[in-house]
Amino acid sequence: MRVLGLMSGTSADGIDVALAHISGAPPHLRAECEAHHHVSFAAPLRTAILHIANGVSTTTAEISQLNFALGEEFAAAAIAACRRFRVPLRKIALIGSHGQTIYHQGSAAKFPGAQRPIASTLQIGEPSIIAARTGVPTIADFRPADMAAGGQGAPLVPFVDYVLFRDDRRGRVSLNLGGIANVTVIPRATPHENVFAFDTGPGNMLIDALVERITKNRARFDRGARIALGGRKIPQLLDRLMRHPYLATAPPKTAGREQFGAAFADDILAWGKRHRARAEDLVRSVTVFTARSIADAFRRFIFDKAQIDDLIVAGGGTHNPLIIAQLAAALPGISIIPSTRFGVPIEAKEAFAFAILAYESFHGRANNLPSATGARRPASMGKLLHGSPK
């Protein structure tokens, strides 16, 4: 099957589209990423997404309208990608859309009137619109099925990491540096039951938030770590950040804007103002914190469970040379390898992953890893929307 994977992450900078050719079934599933495409969100639309995702007061009408507006955006991105790839839509058998997360609470909490504590999640980008506009069967809304089985609904990519990166001789960690940093730990020659995964903490999210505020939205991210490399780390701030309680919480665990979003970035800026810190020093400190929090996760939760030979990196943060240099210094003896070495584009790994997850769901097979999400049992994640009759 040729499958399109659609993804917009916590950075909400746009939609990644991956064209995948997939055949077979685990343990002999074969998947190739043939091409990828990125469509940026217009500034007002991105503002609307972040407004809601950051918990700013909103209305049900605004959420509903944004859900349908994003459905149109995802559909348009799929159509534009096919034009760029020169692949007719009729040649696409399936679309897998992650959607746009605007809320995720992986751990159960009390809710007034509920019979038991509940966890919840909400991804928008109406898949009925995608199926209608493209005419292609579309699978979306993956996380709830895992949560219904007692999992945290995240991380979901470890299933794909295991398929792509398992090795009989080398222990590997797959690191995705998106808005949030997450790892999949794949001991050498291991069955999938021994794979585990979790979010280590912030990836690009805090850096991007500081840069946007410091530059008054003239820049969305620190290209090439230019701002950070012009600053000096602030030990007092780093020590404070490294005491964040999330870092000491044992997996399975997930993170998002609820822990490291706009409010946390504003706290850092307020601290910097009180201590008269330079903007570039704040950005450098947060960049170093991102790398240190990842390395800290290795020491706390990984090294005593598996020998690690390779760290396979993907996501936008892979382009930040300071993060990569800090990781190399903190994790000696581990080879840091970009995912492109395995035929997986750095920018589109998660979109590629949701193409594979959709393929498995379409065939009625379990596509979560309970060892990663904490679910009580395997689950087939995703809801199918039929395309237009052809």
Buried (B, 14 or more C-beta within 10 A) or exposed (E): BBBBBBBBBBBBBBBBBBBBEBEEEEEEBEBEBEBBBBBEBEEEBBEBBBBBBBBEEBEEEEBEEBBBBBBBBBBBBBBBBBEEBEBEBEEBBBBBBBBBBBBBBBEBEEEEEEEEEEBBBBBBBBBEBBBBBBBBBBBBBBBBBBBBBBBBBBBBBBBBBBBBBBBEEBBBBBBBBBBBBBBBBBBBEBEBEBBBBBBBBBBBBBBBBBBBBBEEEEBBBBEEBEBBBBBEBBEEBBEBBBEBEBBEBEBBBBBBBBBBBBEBBEEBBEBBEEEEBEBBBBBBBBBBBBBBBBBBBBEBBBEEEBEBBBBBBBBBBBBBEBBBBBBBEBBEEBEBBBBBEBEBBBBBBBBBBBBBBBBBBBEEEBBBBBBBBBBEEBBBBBEBBEBEEE
